[in-house]
Amino acid sequence: MTFRGFAARQVRTPQGSLPGDCRRFPQLLYCEPTMGRNIEVVRVEARSSTEREFIAFPKRLYRGCPQWVPWFDLDMRALLRRRHPFFGQASGEFFLVREGGRTLARACVVKNPAYIAQHKARCGHFYFFDAEDDAQAAEALMSRLLEWTRGQGLEMLRGPMLLGGASGSGVLIEGFDRRAAMTMMQYNHAYYSRLLEGLGFRKHVDLLSMDLPPATFRLPERVSAIAGKVLERGRFQVLRFRSKRDLSRVADRVAELYNATLADHLEDYPLSPEELQQVKKDLLVIADPHLAKILAYDGQIVGYLFAFPDLSAALQKNQGRLGPVELLRLLRGMKASDGLIINGMGILSHYQRLGGNALLYSELEKTVADRTFRSAELVQVSERTELMLRDIQTLGARVCKVHRIYERSC
């Protein structure tokens, strides 16, 4: 396969044999002796040095970067060892790019049958893409991902794409001065988009993060009046919670709304029951029950709004670890945080027309004004949700970050 400006050469050998150093390192897939370089693409093996390196590489790449927030090492190991329920319905591989024993890039590539069936698109996805500013290393990596995707009978590669509800999608293309919203939307160096576009990747869809200034984020009187009348009719209710135990009692019913409200979005797909349980478990760890609002209509849960205290500073200090000290730091951060992140807002379409949208925006306004937060950020809003974007911007929100999902034919 040839990319613009570079030639990526796969080492081809008879079945059962491996060339050169590949005999000594069976996980080695590519040798790239381009312009005097020996770039290797290595498959990551569970419980090995390659697994440890896959986790460690971004920590070195972003050392000293005040905007980058690390993943939990425990969660990464679960994915690398296929213990995450995502791999109950999907398949994939993880890769490193190395030169002289030094890592230059990493990524995973997956085939997700649930996404393919939902969107009728024969495409694979890549995720956890991190790289030095090295076009040849990026080329070697993407050449391998594209070959794997073709080998699965697929026609397109998209990414970075949501993996098991684990984190946000896309490459950051605007808003490099802003810190990542915990692990809910990734931060990356500005050259990532240049590397991908130089290899023929083009825009699939953009995801927007919105700044909601607590001091000025206010509903128009008309919308507030509609929300008030909706509540007066008595059929809509806003469920509130005092403890995580209270919240956990309705968490299963709320999780079921995910597929009904988000699965048809271009960056999402229907989560399996096991994935929904994992998302519920993960969110309950950092949830503040007072910031969760559930909408019910005649006793049936039809909408939700999830906001979280911004724990990014504590996560940065923890550096991916989650021992007793790190857990205590997170608990303290939940109480002391003056930032708010909204990542989860939706209502079944039928109830939008009954005034549910106005009620949801009213609860959003109250949440942003809660606890004298100094900042609030709404993340992962698809540019295709034009009505919601217009509504939110009418209330005073402004775009502060843009993440782009890229795609390329195989």
N, C-alpha and C positions, 0 to 999 in steps of 0.2 A: 504494500500500500504506500502511496506517495502523498505527502501533505505539501502544502504550499511552501516552497523554499527548503524543505528538508526531505530526506529519504529515510524511511524507517524500514530496516531489514530484519525480518524474522529469521532465526537460525533454524533451518529445516534439516532433519536427520531421519534416517530410517526408524520405524517404530521400535521402541525399546532401547534406543541408543541416545546418547547426549553428547554434544560436542565440547571439546576443551574442558574448561572449568565446570561446565554443567555436569560432568561425570561425578565431580566431587561434591557438587551442591545441587541435588536433584530438584530443589524448589526453584532453581534459576530457569527462567523462561526465555529471556532475550539476552543477546550480547550485541551491543551497538557500537562497533568500532568506527564511529563517524568522526572525521577530522581528527584522528589520533586519539579519540576517546573510547573508553570501554564502558559503556552504560549498560547496566543490567536491570531487567525487570524481574522481581522476585515475588513469588507467591508467599503470602503470609500463612504460617502454620500456627495452629493453636498451641499454647503452652511452650513457646519457643522464643528464641532471641528475636525473631521477626515480629512476633506478637508484641513484645516489649518495645521494639523499635517503632512499630506503628503507633503506639500510644505516646511514645516520648518525642517523636519528630516534631509535631506542632508546638510543643512546649519550648523546644530550642528555636524554632522558626520565629516564634512570637515573644521570645524572652525580652522583657523590658518594654513591651508594647502595652500602653495603658488602656487600650480599647478591647483587647482580646480577652475572652473568658474561656477557661478550659472546661472540657467535659469531665464528668466523673470517670475515673479509671475503671471503677467497678462496672459501670454501664458499658464502657468500651469492650472490656473483656467478655461480657455477656454476649455482645454482638459477634466478636471475633470467634468465640467458641460455639456460635449458633445456638445459644441458650435463650436468646430473645425470641418471643413468639412470632415475630416477623418471619423467621425462617421456618415456621410451621407451614406456610403457604408459598414462600418465595425461596429462591436459590441465588447464590452469589459467591464471589471471590474477593479477597482483599490483596492488594499489591503494594510493593515498595519499588522505587527506582533508586538504584545505587550506582556509585562510581568509586572504585578503589575503597570499598567498605564504608563509604559515606553516603547517607540517604539524601536524595535530592527531591523526592516527591512521594506521595502516597495517594491511594484512592481505593474505593470498593466499587464493584459493578454488580448489579442484581437484575434478575428477571422476576417480575411481580405479576403473577397471573391475575390477581384481583384488579390491578390497575388496567391491564390489557383488556379484560372483560368489560370493565366499567366504561372505558373511553374508546374501546374498539380501535386501539392503536398498538401495533406490534413494535413496541419500543422497550429497550432496557433503560436502566437508570444508573447514574454514578452518584456517589456521595463520598463524604470525607475527603474531598479533593483539597490537598495542600501541596504547595510546591515552592521551591526557590525560583527566582526570576531567571529561569534557564529553559529556553525554547526547546532545546534538544531533549532534555529530560521530560518535559511535558509531552513532547511528540511521542517519545518511546512509551510513556504511560498510556496516553490516549489510543495509540495504535493497538496496544494490548487489550484495552477495554473494548474497543470497536471489534477486534477479532473475536473476543469472547461473546459479544452481543450477536454477531453474525452466526457464530456457532450454535446459538440457542434458537436460530431460525427467526431472528428479529431484524427489523429494517431500520431502526432509528435508535439513537442514544441521546437521552436527555438528562440534564442534571445541573447542579446538584438538586436531587429530589428527595422529598420526605421519605424517611426510612422508618416504618413502623410507628409513626406518630412520635418519633423520638425527638425531633428538632425541626427548626424551620428550614425552608428550601432556599436555593438560589445563591448566587455570587453577589456580594456587595459591590454596587457600582456607584452609589452616591451615599454620602454621610460618613466619610472616613474619620471625621473628628468625633463621632459619637461612639460611646462604649456599647458593646454588644448587650442585648437585652437577655442577660443570663445566657442559657444555652438555647433560648427559644428562637433567636435569629443569629446566624453566625457573623463573625467579623473576619475579614481577610484583607490581605495587602491589595493595593490598587492595581497591581500588574496582572492579577488573575484574569480579568476580562480580556486583556491584551493577549495573554497566552492562549486562551480558548478561541478567541476570534481569529488569531493567526493560524489556528489549526482547522478552520472552516466551520466552527460552531457559530450559530446565529440565535437570536432571541426567540424564545418560545413564549414566555409570559413574564411580566414583572410583578413583584410583590412589594407593597408599600408599607412602611411604618409611619405612623402619624403621631406628631407631637400634640398633646392635649394640655395646653397651659392651664393649670388649676385656677389661676386668678381670672382668666377670661373665658373659659369654656362654659358657656351658658346656653340653655335652650331658648329658642324664641318663645314668646308668650303663647303663641298659637299652639305650639307643640306641647308645652306644659299643660295648657288647658285640655287638650285632647287626652293626655295621659291621666289627668285628674278625673275626667269624665269616664274613662275606661275603667278605672278602679271603682268609681261610684256605682257602676252598673252591677258590680259584685261577682261577675263571672271570672274575671282575671284576678289572680292573686300573685303577690311577690313573696316567695318563701325566703326567709332569712334564717341564719344558723348561729348558734352560740359556741359550738365546739366542733372539732373534726369528727367526733362520733356522730353528731347530728347530721353533718354533711355526708358522711359515708353511707348513711341509711338511704339516701336518694341517689347516690353516685351511680349505681347501675342503671337506673332509669334515665339519668342525664347522659350517660355514655352512649346509650342507644340513639340519642338524638344526633350524635356526631355523623353517622352515616347518612341520616336523613337530611341534614343541613349542609354538609360539606363534601360528601363523597363525589359529587358531580363536578367539583371545581377542578381545573386543569392540573393543579398541583397536588390533589388529594386522591384517595381511593377508599373503597369500603374496608374498614378494619375488621379483622376476624374477632370473634368473641374473646379469644385469648389476648389479642393485641389491645382491645378495649379495656380489658382488666389490667393490663400492664400500664396503659396510659392513666387509668384511674389511680392505680397505686403510686405512680410517679408524681402525679399532681397533688395527691393528698399529702405527700411529704412536705411540700412547700406552701400548701394552701393556707390562707388566713380565712377562717369561716366567715368572718364579718365582711369580707370582700367578695363573697360568692352570692350571686343573686339568681334565683331560679323562678321562671314564670310558669304559672299553672293556669289552666282554663277549665273550669268545672272540675277541678281536682286532678286533671291530667297535665303532666309536665310537657310544656310545648316550647320553652325557650330557656336560654341560660346566658349568664355574663360572668366570666371568671377573670378576676384581677388578682395580682400577686405583688407583695412587697418586693422591690428590686434588691436581690441578694447578690448582684454582680460583684461588688467589692469583696464580700466574704468568699465567694467562689474563687476569685482571683488569688486571695491569700491561701486558700486551701490547696490550690494547684492540683486539683483532681482527686485529692485524697478525701476519705470520709471516715476517719477514726473518731474517738471520743472528743478530742480537742476541736476537730473540724466541725463535728456536729454541733457542739456548743457554740462555735462561732456563727453557724447558720441560724441557730435559735435566737441568739442575740441580735443578729442582723435583721431578723423578721420584726423585732420590736423597735429597732432603732432606725430602720430604713425610712428615708424621706422621699423615695422614688416609687412609682407605681408602674406595673406592666400589665396591660390588658391583652390576654392571649386566649380568646375563646368567647365568641359572641355570636349568637344565632337564634333563629326562631323559625318554626315550621311555616311554610309559605302561606297556608290557609289562614293562619292567625295574624299574619302581618296586616291583612286587609281589615281585620277586626279591631285595629288600634294597637296591636301588639308592638309594632315598630316604635310608635311614640312612647309607649311604656318602657321599652328596652332602652331608648335614648335617655329617658328621664332617669332611669336607674344608673346609666353610665355617668350622667352629670353628677348624681349624688355620690357615686363611688369615687370619682376624680376629686371631689371636694372633701372627701373623708380624711380624717387624721392630718389635716394641714399638709398634704403632700406638696413638695416643691416642684415635682415633675411627674408627668404621666405619659406613657407611650403605648399606643395601640399597634400591635405588630401583625404581620402576615395578612394584609388586606390585598386581595387580588385586584389588579387593575381592571379586570373584567366585571367586577361587582360595581358597576357604574352608579347605580342608584344609592347604594350605601356610601360610596365615596362622596357623592354630592351632598348627602345628608350630613355626614360627619364634618365635611369642610364648611358647610353652612353654620355648624355649631362652633366654629373657630379652630378646628384642627388644621394642621399643615403637615405636608410630607417632609419627613426628616431623614429617611433612609430609603433606598431602593435596592432590592435584591432581584437579580435576573436569573431565571432558569434558561439554560441554553439547550440547543438541540443540534444534531448533525446526522445526516443519513449515513448508514453503514456502507 
